[in-house]
Amino acid sequence: MQDKNTVRTATGTEEETQIRIAEARQTGKAEEEIAAGKETKEKKIGYRDILRQKEFGKLMLASVITRFGDSLDAIAFTWLVYQVTGSAAWSGLIFALNRVPTILLQPFTGAAVERRNKKYIMVAADFIRGVVVALLAWSYVAGTINPWIMAIFTLVISTVEAFEMPAATALIPKLLDAEYYEFGMSLKSVVCTVVELIGTGLAGIIIGCFGVQAAILIDAATFFGAAFVELFLKVKENNRRKSGKEGVRQYFTDLKDGFLYMKDRRVVRNFCLMALFVNAMLVPVNSFESPLVSDVLGEGSGLLSAMGIAFVIGSGMGSFLFPYLSGKISIRRIILINGLLLAFSEGFLTAGSHFKGQTMIVYAMTFLAAFGIGLTASVLSSLFSVQFLKSVEEDYLSREVALLNAGATAAMPVASFLLSFLVKFISVKNLFLICSAFCGIIFLCVWAFRMQVEEEPLAAGEAAQDK
């Protein structure tokens, strides 16, 4: 099997080689045809090569900086919300508001940023988020904060993020060649995971020693830092934006074309559906983690922490291993193997119920299951991201990424609502087992019905004709 983690250095890509062969056949130059096939050389790619991609490195650094701030904010903001409101209902409402712009606005923001300068959209988005978060900290210190202010700030930040995310993803092909996607995206994910783990560990210390406002101010500073780094990105963008009424018509045309593109491109549509499904399958783990540990496994909060650590370690390892897997195993097999392992791991979370009272065994089995979920979900997520970048044309990337993210995010509250209804009639343990079985069946169907997961290569004659 051909190693996919290679770059062709002599004659260009395989498609270009096919074009040359086709031309050689048409002109009767048999010698050129032979040479075109022999000249192709392969060069191994690894993580070390990504470190030489300076512009992608800047984008990765900006992501790492904001991820550190986000990890602090995840703890600090949750603490602040409950401290200010004293209400679990307000906590749930503000959490839900954080998702609303992603689900409702992002399908439309992708078309809005498609023809604009994405670098400056990112800079502006991070600067605005930094200002809003700093104002939140100031409001808390001044004693003027209230639940409504927190809700408004949450909506503003999430709305800005709905513009920033499609722009940031659409820049990747302009900063990183396609042959580096696997290792580049994986390295970015691994580093962000490590930084997130560090930030989560430091959050409690910072809040305890300096107060929640200090953690929030650090979060604001990370946005300003990321914006500063993004200013130095060297990227060529061909912006063809019109103004006035022409610009409005162009926007709606782009919006319509974005939906039609996903409808007509089977590979793109399939990866969107699979990403949506994987997100939905992770909902039981996120929503029923506490009742699983307490009622099913008979343990306390310590096991919750162990599960969280296992999930993060598994996620980091999955991201790290993905490029090597993609170079040795076909995409279809990666999806099948990891899909079935994800299904098994989710069901295995309940296995400790047969050993209640034997804490070490319960911890070991649950840790292994959570690790498996993190590992397989990370591999699948990395695969979806890379294949999406490879399958979507650059001119459509902002729009398609926005649709993907909105759909995948929407899957979580929908699945959560459905499972919250079902848990009234089904025990938590059986719910996990049912979801596990359903997950396995779906991935077996993907394999059995040979769902298209790669663009079909052009034949030599078609390639020459397209040229």
One Martini backbone bead per residue (centre of mass of N, CA, C, O) as a GRO file, in nm:
protein
  467
    1MET     BB    1   0.098   0.035   0.021
    2GLN     BB    2   0.074   0.360  -0.005
    3ASP     BB    3   0.223   0.635   0.116
    4LYS     BB    4   0.059   0.936   0.207
    5ASN     BB    5   0.321   1.075   0.354
    6THR     BB    6   0.389   1.241   0.072
    7VAL     BB    7   0.613   1.405  -0.166
    8ARG     BB    8   0.629   1.524  -0.483
    9THR     BB    9   0.932   1.643  -0.660
   10ALA     BB   10   0.958   1.615  -0.977
   11THR     BB   11   0.643   1.601  -1.126
   12GLY     BB   12   0.457   1.620  -0.893
   13THR     BB   13   0.165   1.512  -0.906
   14GLU     BB   14  -0.021   1.250  -1.009
   15GLU     BB   15  -0.202   1.415  -1.201
   16GLU     BB   16   0.032   1.540  -1.362
   17THR     BB   17   0.140   1.272  -1.461
   18GLN     BB   18  -0.114   1.189  -1.616
   19ILE     BB   19  -0.107   1.422  -1.815
   20ARG     BB   20   0.165   1.355  -1.942
   21ILE     BB   21   0.089   1.074  -2.042
   22ALA     BB   22  -0.146   1.160  -2.220
   23GLU     BB   23   0.022   1.343  -2.404
   24ALA     BB   24   0.218   1.125  -2.496
   25ARG     BB   25   0.007   0.947  -2.635
   26GLN     BB   26  -0.098   1.159  -2.838
   27THR     BB   27   0.215   1.203  -2.963
   28GLY     BB   28   0.396   0.931  -2.931
   29LYS     BB   29   0.573   0.965  -2.655
   30ALA     BB   30   0.699   0.706  -2.495
   31GLU     BB   31   0.942   0.811  -2.336
   32GLU     BB   32   0.788   1.024  -2.168
   33GLU     BB   33   0.602   0.827  -2.026
   34ILE     BB   34   0.822   0.675  -1.871
   35ALA     BB   35   0.951   0.918  -1.728
   36ALA     BB   36   0.700   1.015  -1.570
   37GLY     BB   37   0.696   0.756  -1.390
   38LYS     BB   38   1.006   0.758  -1.282
   39GLU     BB   39   1.043   1.055  -1.153
   40THR     BB   40   0.889   0.982  -0.914
   41LYS     BB   41   0.916   1.098  -0.581
   42GLU     BB   42   0.968   1.025  -0.233
   43LYS     BB   43   0.891   1.204   0.077
   44LYS     BB   44   0.922   1.211   0.394
   45ILE     BB   45   0.694   1.293   0.661
   46GLY     BB   46   0.702   1.505   0.956
   47TYR     BB   47   0.702   1.702   1.233
   48ARG     BB   48   0.962   1.857   1.154
   49ASP     BB   49   0.844   1.992   0.895
   50ILE     BB   50   0.637   2.182   1.038
   51LEU     BB   51   0.853   2.369   1.179
   52ARG     BB   52   0.917   2.506   0.881
   53GLN     BB   53   0.625   2.636   0.887
   54LYS     BB   54   0.596   2.954   0.964
   55GLU     BB   55   0.301   3.046   0.910
   56PHE     BB   56   0.165   2.809   1.051
   57GLY     BB   57   0.305   2.861   1.322
   58LYS     BB   58   0.155   3.124   1.382
   59LEU     BB   59  -0.129   3.005   1.385
   60MET     BB   60  -0.067   2.801   1.610
   61LEU     BB   61   0.017   3.002   1.827
   62ALA     BB   62  -0.254   3.149   1.844
   63SER     BB   63  -0.416   2.896   1.929
   64VAL     BB   64  -0.258   2.833   2.188
   65ILE     BB   65  -0.313   3.096   2.336
   66THR     BB   66  -0.628   3.075   2.335
   67ARG     BB   67  -0.646   2.794   2.471
   68PHE     BB   68  -0.538   2.881   2.740
   69GLY     BB   69  -0.761   3.085   2.798
   70ASP     BB   70  -1.000   2.887   2.771
   71SER     BB   71  -0.916   2.702   3.011
   72LEU     BB   72  -0.958   2.923   3.220
   73ASP     BB   73  -1.250   3.010   3.144
   74ALA     BB   74  -1.398   2.739   3.196
   75ILE     BB   75  -1.365   2.785   3.506
   76ALA     BB   76  -1.410   3.088   3.573
   77PHE     BB   77  -1.690   3.136   3.439
   78THR     BB   78  -1.845   2.918   3.588
   79TRP     BB   79  -1.789   3.036   3.867
   80LEU     BB   80  -1.903   3.321   3.816
   81VAL     BB   81  -2.192   3.253   3.744
   82TYR     BB   82  -2.265   3.116   4.016
   83GLN     BB   83  -2.174   3.352   4.200
   84VAL     BB   84  -2.378   3.566   4.079
   85THR     BB   85  -2.654   3.386   4.055
   86GLY     BB   86  -2.708   3.109   4.218
   87SER     BB   87  -2.793   2.948   3.942
   88ALA     BB   88  -2.848   2.676   3.743
   89ALA     BB   89  -3.028   2.801   3.526
   90TRP     BB   90  -2.831   3.025   3.438
   91SER     BB   91  -2.602   2.840   3.361
   92GLY     BB   92  -2.758   2.694   3.134
   93LEU     BB   93  -2.832   2.944   2.966
   94ILE     BB   94  -2.544   3.050   2.907
   95PHE     BB   95  -2.448   2.794   2.772
   96ALA     BB   96  -2.658   2.803   2.542
   97LEU     BB   97  -2.581   3.087   2.427
   98ASN     BB   98  -2.296   2.989   2.328
   99ARG     BB   99  -2.438   2.812   2.084
  100VAL     BB  100  -2.629   2.977   1.905
  101PRO     BB  101  -2.446   3.120   1.688
  102THR     BB  102  -2.329   2.861   1.569
  103ILE     BB  103  -2.604   2.745   1.467
  104LEU     BB  104  -2.748   3.015   1.336
  105LEU     BB  105  -2.498   3.191   1.200
  106GLN     BB  106  -2.267   3.024   1.057
  107PRO     BB  107  -2.406   2.957   0.780
  108PHE     BB  108  -2.374   3.284   0.710
  109THR     BB  109  -2.072   3.369   0.775
  110GLY     BB  110  -1.916   3.214   0.561
  111ALA     BB  111  -2.010   3.397   0.319
  112ALA     BB  112  -1.906   3.670   0.443
  113VAL     BB  113  -1.581   3.575   0.449
  114GLU     BB  114  -1.490   3.456   0.173
  115ARG     BB  115  -1.409   3.761   0.025
  116ARG     BB  116  -1.233   3.827   0.263
  117ASN     BB  117  -0.999   3.920   0.494
  118LYS     BB  118  -0.907   3.675   0.715
  119LYS     BB  119  -0.687   3.792   0.886
  120TYR     BB  120  -0.851   4.050   0.987
  121ILE     BB  121  -1.080   3.893   1.110
  122MET     BB  122  -0.913   3.757   1.329
  123VAL     BB  123  -0.798   4.008   1.462
  124ALA     BB  124  -1.070   4.142   1.530
  125ALA     BB  125  -1.191   3.908   1.694
  126ASP     BB  126  -0.972   3.897   1.918
  127PHE     BB  127  -0.996   4.190   2.007
  128ILE     BB  128  -1.294   4.188   2.088
  129ARG     BB  129  -1.272   3.960   2.295
  130GLY     BB  130  -1.072   4.102   2.479
  131VAL     BB  131  -1.252   4.344   2.552
  132VAL     BB  132  -1.496   4.190   2.667
  133VAL     BB  133  -1.343   4.033   2.889
  134ALA     BB  134  -1.230   4.284   3.032
  135LEU     BB  135  -1.511   4.406   3.098
  136LEU     BB  136  -1.599   4.173   3.276
  137ALA     BB  137  -1.382   4.211   3.494
  138TRP     BB  138  -1.451   4.505   3.561
  139SER     BB  139  -1.746   4.454   3.643
  140TYR     BB  140  -1.676   4.274   3.884
  141VAL     BB  141  -1.496   4.473   4.044
  142ALA     BB  142  -1.727   4.709   4.041
  143GLY     BB  143  -2.018   4.559   4.094
  144THR     BB  144  -2.207   4.552   3.802
  145ILE     BB  145  -2.271   4.269   3.778
  146ASN     BB  146  -2.494   4.050   3.590
  147PRO     BB  147  -2.670   3.816   3.423
  148TRP     BB  148  -2.729   3.995   3.169
  149ILE     BB  149  -2.440   4.076   3.106
  150MET     BB  150  -2.333   3.787   3.069
  151ALA     BB  151  -2.522   3.713   2.836
  152ILE     BB  152  -2.430   3.935   2.639
  153PHE     BB  153  -2.129   3.866   2.631
  154THR     BB  154  -2.167   3.578   2.527
  155LEU     BB  155  -2.302   3.655   2.257
  156VAL     BB  156  -2.076   3.830   2.144
  157ILE     BB  157  -1.848   3.622   2.145
  158SER     BB  158  -1.997   3.403   1.973
  159THR     BB  159  -2.042   3.580   1.725
  160VAL     BB  160  -1.746   3.632   1.660
  161GLU     BB  161  -1.671   3.328   1.631
  162ALA     BB  162  -1.856   3.281   1.376
  163PHE     BB  163  -1.635   3.437   1.199
  164GLU     BB  164  -1.351   3.323   1.278
  165MET     BB  165  -1.352   3.015   1.213
  166PRO     BB  166  -1.381   3.015   0.899
  167ALA     BB  167  -1.132   3.192   0.850
  168ALA     BB  168  -0.913   3.013   0.982
  169THR     BB  169  -0.958   2.757   0.808
  170ALA     BB  170  -0.923   2.898   0.521
  171LEU     BB  171  -0.607   2.957   0.568
  172ILE     BB  172  -0.455   2.685   0.567
  173PRO     BB  173  -0.406   2.638   0.251
  174LYS     BB  174  -0.222   2.913   0.245
  175LEU     BB  175   0.004   2.784   0.470
  176LEU     BB  176  -0.051   2.473   0.374
  177ASP     BB  177   0.020   2.198   0.232
  178ALA     BB  178  -0.148   1.907   0.171
  179GLU     BB  179   0.091   1.704   0.260
  180TYR     BB  180   0.077   1.847   0.571
  181TYR     BB  181  -0.196   1.808   0.717
  182GLU     BB  182  -0.168   1.574   0.914
  183PHE     BB  183   0.074   1.689   1.084
  184GLY     BB  184  -0.026   1.977   1.130
  185MET     BB  185  -0.301   1.922   1.271
  186SER     BB  186  -0.185   1.734   1.491
  187LEU     BB  187   0.012   1.926   1.625
  188LYS     BB  188  -0.194   2.136   1.701
  189SER     BB  189  -0.366   1.947   1.881
  190VAL     BB  190  -0.151   1.855   2.082
  191VAL     BB  191  -0.060   2.131   2.190
  192CYS     BB  192  -0.343   2.226   2.280
  193THR     BB  193  -0.387   1.997   2.484
  194VAL     BB  194  -0.152   2.058   2.670
  195VAL     BB  195  -0.232   2.352   2.732
  196GLU     BB  196  -0.510   2.287   2.845
  197LEU     BB  197  -0.408   2.117   3.082
  198ILE     BB  198  -0.245   2.342   3.214
  199GLY     BB  199  -0.474   2.551   3.245
  200THR     BB  200  -0.660   2.377   3.422
  201GLY     BB  201  -0.452   2.348   3.655
  202LEU     BB  202  -0.411   2.671   3.700
  203ALA     BB  203  -0.691   2.790   3.758
  204GLY     BB  204  -0.724   2.722   4.060
  205ILE     BB  205  -0.472   2.877   4.155
  206ILE     BB  206  -0.543   3.159   4.049
  207ILE     BB  207  -0.816   3.188   4.192
  208GLY     BB  208  -0.709   3.134   4.483
  209CYS     BB  209  -0.479   3.371   4.482
  210PHE     BB  210  -0.629   3.619   4.278
  211GLY     BB  211  -0.886   3.546   4.152
  212VAL     BB  212  -1.118   3.544   3.897
  213GLN     BB  213  -1.022   3.808   3.752
  214ALA     BB  214  -0.738   3.707   3.673
  215ALA     BB  215  -0.823   3.484   3.476
  216ILE     BB  216  -0.983   3.674   3.285
  217LEU     BB  217  -0.747   3.865   3.213
  218ILE     BB  218  -0.572   3.648   3.084
  219ASP     BB  219  -0.771   3.579   2.866
  220ALA     BB  220  -0.764   3.858   2.734
  221ALA     BB  221  -0.457   3.859   2.672
  222THR     BB  222  -0.462   3.620   2.470
  223PHE     BB  223  -0.618   3.769   2.248
  224PHE     BB  224  -0.412   3.993   2.202
  225GLY     BB  225  -0.176   3.803   2.137
  226ALA     BB  226  -0.303   3.666   1.889
  227ALA     BB  227  -0.347   3.923   1.720
  228PHE     BB  228  -0.047   3.996   1.701
  229VAL     BB  229   0.046   3.742   1.551
  230GLU     BB  230  -0.156   3.765   1.302
  231LEU     BB  231  -0.033   4.028   1.179
  232PHE     BB  232   0.235   3.847   1.070
  233LEU     BB  233   0.094   3.724   0.848
  234LYS     BB  234   0.180   3.564   0.534
  235VAL     BB  235  -0.081   3.627   0.297
  236LYS     BB  236  -0.254   3.536   0.003
  237GLU     BB  237  -0.541   3.724  -0.112
  238ASN     BB  238  -0.834   3.685  -0.326
  239ASN     BB  239  -1.040   3.954  -0.327
  240ARG     BB  240  -1.397   3.965  -0.465
  241ARG     BB  241  -1.545   4.215  -0.348
  242LYS     BB  242  -1.843   4.375  -0.334
  243SER     BB  243  -2.057   4.657  -0.343
  244GLY     BB  244  -2.350   4.707  -0.234
  245LYS     BB  245  -2.583   4.556  -0.420
  246GLU     BB  246  -2.378   4.360  -0.538
  247GLY     BB  247  -2.286   4.248  -0.264
  248VAL     BB  248  -2.559   4.130  -0.177
  249ARG     BB  249  -2.597   3.941  -0.419
  250GLN     BB  250  -2.334   3.788  -0.375
  251TYR     BB  251  -2.397   3.672  -0.100
  252PHE     BB  252  -2.652   3.503  -0.180
  253THR     BB  253  -2.505   3.339  -0.390
  254ASP     BB  254  -2.293   3.216  -0.201
  255LEU     BB  255  -2.490   3.085  -0.008
  256LYS     BB  256  -2.628   2.900  -0.212
  257ASP     BB  257  -2.369   2.760  -0.318
  258GLY     BB  258  -2.291   2.630  -0.048
  259PHE     BB  259  -2.535   2.436  -0.030
  260LEU     BB  260  -2.498   2.304  -0.312
  261TYR     BB  261  -2.218   2.191  -0.270
  262MET     BB  262  -2.295   1.991  -0.045
  263LYS     BB  263  -2.515   1.843  -0.205
  264ASP     BB  264  -2.315   1.754  -0.454
  265ARG     BB  265  -2.090   1.663  -0.243
  266ARG     BB  266  -2.054   1.362  -0.110
  267VAL     BB  267  -1.802   1.374   0.071
  268VAL     BB  268  -1.877   1.625   0.231
  269ARG     BB  269  -2.149   1.519   0.334
  270ASN     BB  270  -2.041   1.265   0.481
  271PHE     BB  271  -1.858   1.413   0.688
  272CYS     BB  272  -2.080   1.573   0.820
  273LEU     BB  273  -2.246   1.330   0.920
  274MET     BB  274  -2.020   1.199   1.091
  275ALA     BB  275  -1.964   1.438   1.279
  276LEU     BB  276  -2.248   1.454   1.391
  277PHE     BB  277  -2.256   1.164   1.507
  278VAL     BB  278  -2.013   1.174   1.700
  279ASN     BB  279  -2.121   1.402   1.875
  280ALA     BB  280  -2.378   1.250   1.963
  281MET     BB  281  -2.216   1.002   2.099
  282LEU     BB  282  -2.086   1.203   2.329
  283VAL     BB  283  -2.326   1.294   2.508
  284PRO     BB  284  -2.347   1.078   2.733
  285VAL     BB  285  -2.070   1.146   2.857
  286ASN     BB  286  -2.141   1.452   2.924
  287SER     BB  287  -2.439   1.421   3.059
  288PHE     BB  288  -2.389   1.115   3.231
  289GLU     BB  289  -2.135   1.105   3.417
  290SER     BB  290  -2.237   1.127   3.710
  291PRO     BB  291  -2.450   0.890   3.716
  292LEU     BB  292  -2.250   0.676   3.633
  293VAL     BB  293  -2.057   0.697   3.876
  294SER     BB  294  -2.269   0.684   4.108
  295ASP     BB  295  -2.497   0.463   4.018
  296VAL     BB  296  -2.334   0.246   3.848
  297LEU     BB  297  -2.029   0.248   3.999
  298GLY     BB  298  -2.010   0.369   4.300
  299GLU     BB  299  -1.871   0.655   4.290
  300GLY     BB  300  -1.687   0.947   4.284
  301SER     BB  301  -1.524   1.237   4.185
  302GLY     BB  302  -1.251   1.098   4.124
  303LEU     BB  303  -1.349   0.951   3.865
  304LEU     BB  304  -1.405   1.203   3.701
  305SER     BB  305  -1.111   1.295   3.688
  306ALA     BB  306  -0.998   1.039   3.558
  307MET     BB  307  -1.164   1.062   3.298
  308GLY     BB  308  -1.056   1.336   3.206
  309ILE     BB  309  -0.760   1.251   3.183
  310ALA     BB  310  -0.800   1.014   2.985
  311PHE     BB  311  -0.925   1.178   2.757
  312VAL     BB  312  -0.688   1.370   2.707
  313ILE     BB  313  -0.471   1.159   2.653
  314GLY     BB  314  -0.619   1.021   2.418
  315SER     BB  315  -0.640   1.271   2.237
  316GLY     BB  316  -0.337   1.324   2.205
  317MET     BB  317  -0.263   1.044   2.089
  318GLY     BB  318  -0.451   1.049   1.846
  319SER     BB  319  -0.327   1.297   1.708
  320PHE     BB  320  -0.036   1.182   1.687
  321LEU     BB  321  -0.111   0.903   1.524
  322PHE     BB  322  -0.273   0.971   1.266
  323PRO     BB  323  -0.053   1.012   1.040
  324TYR     BB  324   0.046   0.713   1.056
  325LEU     BB  325  -0.220   0.578   0.987
  326SER     BB  326  -0.272   0.727   0.709
  327GLY     BB  327  -0.003   0.586   0.584
  328LYS     BB  328  -0.118   0.264   0.630
  329ILE     BB  329  -0.430   0.329   0.618
  330SER     BB  330  -0.725   0.347   0.516
  331ILE     BB  331  -0.988   0.546   0.555
  332ARG     BB  332  -1.207   0.331   0.589
  333ARG     BB  333  -1.057   0.171   0.817
  334ILE     BB  334  -1.031   0.394   1.020
  335ILE     BB  335  -1.333   0.436   1.058
  336LEU     BB  336  -1.408   0.148   1.145
  337ILE     BB  337  -1.214   0.097   1.382
  338ASN     BB  338  -1.281   0.358   1.548
  339GLY     BB  339  -1.587   0.323   1.559
  340LEU     BB  340  -1.585   0.048   1.713
  341LEU     BB  341  -1.410   0.147   1.953
  342LEU     BB  342  -1.605   0.364   2.043
  343ALA     BB  343  -1.841   0.177   2.102
  344PHE     BB  344  -1.696  -0.006   2.306
  345SER     BB  345  -1.606   0.216   2.510
  346GLU     BB  346  -1.889   0.315   2.585
  347GLY     BB  347  -1.983   0.040   2.699
  348PHE     BB  348  -1.730  -0.005   2.900
  349LEU     BB  349  -1.810   0.208   3.116
  350THR     BB  350  -2.013  -0.016   3.263
  351ALA     BB  351  -1.830  -0.260   3.364
  352GLY     BB  352  -1.780  -0.171   3.669
  353SER     BB  353  -2.063  -0.270   3.787
  354HIS     BB  354  -1.943  -0.573   3.845
  355PHE     BB  355  -1.725  -0.416   4.073
  356LYS     BB  356  -1.845  -0.321   4.320
  357GLY     BB  357  -1.607  -0.202   4.568
  358GLN     BB  358  -1.363  -0.230   4.348
  359THR     BB  359  -1.194   0.039   4.291
  360MET     BB  360  -0.947  -0.036   4.112
  361ILE     BB  361  -1.105  -0.174   3.887
  362VAL     BB  362  -1.296   0.055   3.817
  363TYR     BB  363  -1.080   0.261   3.745
  364ALA     BB  364  -0.934   0.100   3.523
  365MET     BB  365  -1.177   0.055   3.331
  366THR     BB  366  -1.266   0.354   3.301
  367PHE     BB  367  -1.001   0.469   3.202
  368LEU     BB  368  -0.985   0.294   2.945
  369ALA     BB  369  -1.250   0.391   2.819
  370ALA     BB  370  -1.186   0.698   2.811
  371PHE     BB  371  -0.933   0.668   2.643
  372GLY     BB  372  -1.074   0.539   2.395
  373ILE     BB  373  -1.258   0.777   2.333
  374GLY     BB  374  -1.038   0.992   2.292
  375LEU     BB  375  -0.878   0.848   2.072
  376THR     BB  376  -1.102   0.793   1.854
  377ALA     BB  377  -1.223   1.078   1.835
  378SER     BB  378  -0.956   1.212   1.745
  379VAL     BB  379  -0.906   1.055   1.486
  380LEU     BB  380  -1.174   1.127   1.350
  381SER     BB  381  -1.144   1.434   1.365
  382SER     BB  382  -0.882   1.451   1.201
  383LEU     BB  383  -0.988   1.316   0.948
  384PHE     BB  384  -1.218   1.511   0.884
  385SER     BB  385  -1.047   1.767   0.861
  386VAL     BB  386  -0.851   1.679   0.636
  387GLN     BB  387  -1.060   1.582   0.422
  388PHE     BB  388  -1.205   1.849   0.403
  389LEU     BB  389  -0.965   2.014   0.298
  390LYS     BB  390  -0.921   1.825   0.041
  391SER     BB  391  -1.229   1.838  -0.082
  392VAL     BB  392  -1.235   2.148  -0.061
  393GLU     BB  393  -1.249   2.429  -0.209
  394GLU     BB  394  -1.122   2.730  -0.131
  395ASP     BB  395  -1.380   2.907  -0.226
  396TYR     BB  396  -1.565   2.714  -0.004
  397LEU     BB  397  -1.453   2.674   0.289
  398SER     BB  398  -1.603   2.870   0.476
  399ARG     BB  399  -1.889   2.762   0.418
  400GLU     BB  400  -1.846   2.455   0.487
  401VAL     BB  401  -1.736   2.487   0.774
  402ALA     BB  402  -1.983   2.629   0.888
  403LEU     BB  403  -2.181   2.396   0.835
  404LEU     BB  404  -2.033   2.180   0.992
  405ASN     BB  405  -2.026   2.321   1.273
  406ALA     BB  406  -2.329   2.366   1.306
  407GLY     BB  407  -2.419   2.070   1.284
  408ALA     BB  408  -2.237   1.946   1.508
  409THR     BB  409  -2.345   2.131   1.735
  410ALA     BB  410  -2.654   2.063   1.708
  411ALA     BB  411  -2.634   1.760   1.788
  412MET     BB  412  -2.605   1.793   2.097
  413PRO     BB  413  -2.881   1.916   2.195
  414VAL     BB  414  -3.056   1.709   2.053
  415ALA     BB  415  -2.942   1.455   2.192
  416SER     BB  416  -2.984   1.554   2.482
  417PHE     BB  417  -3.291   1.575   2.470
  418LEU     BB  418  -3.351   1.280   2.392
  419LEU     BB  419  -3.199   1.141   2.632
  420SER     BB  420  -3.358   1.286   2.860
  421PHE     BB  421  -3.618   1.136   2.782
  422LEU     BB  422  -3.522   0.830   2.786
  423VAL     BB  423  -3.417   0.819   3.094
  424LYS     BB  424  -3.711   0.778   3.209
  425PHE     BB  425  -3.715   0.459   3.081
  426ILE     BB  426  -3.398   0.434   3.100
  427SER     BB  427  -3.120   0.340   3.205
  428VAL     BB  428  -2.804   0.450   3.206
  429LYS     BB  429  -2.670   0.187   3.131
  430ASN     BB  430  -2.856   0.115   2.884
  431LEU     BB  431  -2.800   0.372   2.728
  432PHE     BB  432  -2.502   0.316   2.672
  433LEU     BB  433  -2.547   0.042   2.528
  434ILE     BB  434  -2.727   0.145   2.301
  435CYS     BB  435  -2.531   0.356   2.187
  436SER     BB  436  -2.309   0.155   2.126
  437ALA     BB  437  -2.466  -0.021   1.924
  438PHE     BB  438  -2.545   0.206   1.728
  439CYS     BB  439  -2.260   0.293   1.656
  440GLY     BB  440  -2.167   0.022   1.534
  441ILE     BB  441  -2.383   0.002   1.311
  442ILE     BB  442  -2.314   0.259   1.156
  443PHE     BB  443  -2.014   0.183   1.084
  444LEU     BB  444  -2.090  -0.076   0.934
  445CYS     BB  445  -2.258   0.070   0.717
  446VAL     BB  446  -2.033   0.242   0.600
  447TRP     BB  447  -1.881  -0.011   0.504
  448ALA     BB  448  -2.098  -0.184   0.353
  449PHE     BB  449  -2.198   0.077   0.163
  450ARG     BB  450  -1.957   0.245   0.073
  451MET     BB  451  -1.897   0.521   0.167
  452GLN     BB  452  -1.786   0.810   0.049
  453VAL     BB  453  -1.431   0.935   0.138
  454GLU     BB  454  -1.328   0.992  -0.163
  455GLU     BB  455  -1.200   1.125  -0.427
  456GLU     BB  456  -1.208   1.059  -0.750
  457PRO     BB  457  -0.984   0.996  -0.973
  458LEU     BB  458  -0.856   1.091  -1.255
  459ALA     BB  459  -0.825   1.016  -1.555
  460ALA     BB  460  -0.603   1.065  -1.796
  461GLY     BB  461  -0.799   1.179  -2.010
  462GLU     BB  462  -0.947   1.377  -1.820
  463ALA     BB  463  -0.702   1.538  -1.732
  464ALA     BB  464  -0.624   1.642  -2.013
  465GLN     BB  465  -0.896   1.779  -2.075
  466ASP     BB  466  -0.898   1.977  -1.829
  467LYS     BB  467  -0.634   2.121  -1.923
   0.00000   0.00000   0.00000
